[in-house]
Amino acid sequence: MKKVADEEIQLLVDSLHLNEKDILDKFTLTLDGEALSEEEAVRFIQFLRSELSIPVDDETGSKLRCYH
């Protein structure tokens, strides 16, 4: 089971360059078995991007970078 979780986490990390809507369409983010609200999920995505310094593709295709 750990391997599946690792694969799912890697898929999420590999998708962090997408906009939030696309990520939320692909994934259901949960904590202790409860789905995060859209606001919580977006904040978590932004946190991950910040921590990992992931560039983001917006609608125009320009690269944005999140810093903390």
C-alpha positions as CSV (number, residue, x, y, z in Angstrom):
1,M,0.0,0.0,0.0
2,K,2.9,2.4,0.7
3,K,4.0,2.1,-2.9
4,V,0.5,3.2,-4.2
5,A,0.5,6.2,-1.9
6,D,4.0,7.1,-3.1
7,E,2.9,6.9,-6.7
8,E,-0.2,9.1,-6.0
9,I,2.0,11.6,-4.2
10,Q,4.4,11.7,-7.1
11,L,1.5,12.2,-9.5
12,L,0.4,15.2,-7.4
13,V,3.9,16.7,-7.3
14,D,4.2,16.2,-11.0
15,S,0.9,18.0,-11.5
16,L,1.8,21.1,-9.4
17,H,2.7,23.1,-12.5
18,L,-1.0,23.0,-13.5
19,N,-3.5,25.6,-12.4
20,E,-5.5,24.9,-9.2
21,K,-8.7,24.0,-11.1
22,D,-6.9,21.4,-13.2
23,I,-5.3,19.9,-10.1
24,L,-8.6,19.8,-8.2
25,D,-10.2,18.1,-11.2
26,K,-7.6,15.4,-11.1
27,F,-7.3,14.8,-7.3
28,T,-9.4,14.7,-4.2
29,L,-7.2,15.9,-1.3
30,T,-8.1,14.4,2.1
31,L,-6.9,14.7,5.6
32,D,-7.7,11.9,8.0
33,G,-10.2,10.5,5.5
34,E,-12.1,13.8,5.1
35,A,-12.0,15.7,1.8
36,L,-10.5,19.2,2.1
37,S,-12.7,22.1,1.1
38,E,-11.8,23.8,-2.1
39,E,-10.2,26.7,-0.2
40,E,-8.2,24.3,2.0
41,A,-7.1,22.3,-1.0
42,V,-6.0,25.4,-2.9
43,R,-4.0,26.6,0.2
44,F,-2.4,23.2,0.4
45,I,-1.4,23.2,-3.3
46,Q,0.0,26.7,-2.8
47,F,2.0,25.5,0.2
48,L,3.4,22.6,-1.7
49,R,4.4,24.9,-4.6
50,S,6.1,27.3,-2.2
51,E,8.0,24.6,-0.4
52,L,9.1,22.9,-3.6
53,S,9.5,26.1,-5.6
54,I,7.3,24.7,-8.4
55,P,6.7,27.0,-11.4
56,V,3.0,27.3,-12.3
57,D,1.4,27.5,-15.8
58,D,-1.3,30.0,-15.9
59,E,-3.9,30.4,-18.7
60,T,-1.5,32.5,-20.7
61,G,1.3,29.9,-20.5
62,S,3.6,32.3,-18.6
63,K,5.6,30.8,-15.8
64,L,4.8,32.0,-12.3
65,R,6.9,31.1,-9.3
66,C,5.8,30.9,-5.7
67,Y,8.2,31.9,-2.9
68,H,7.8,31.8,0.8
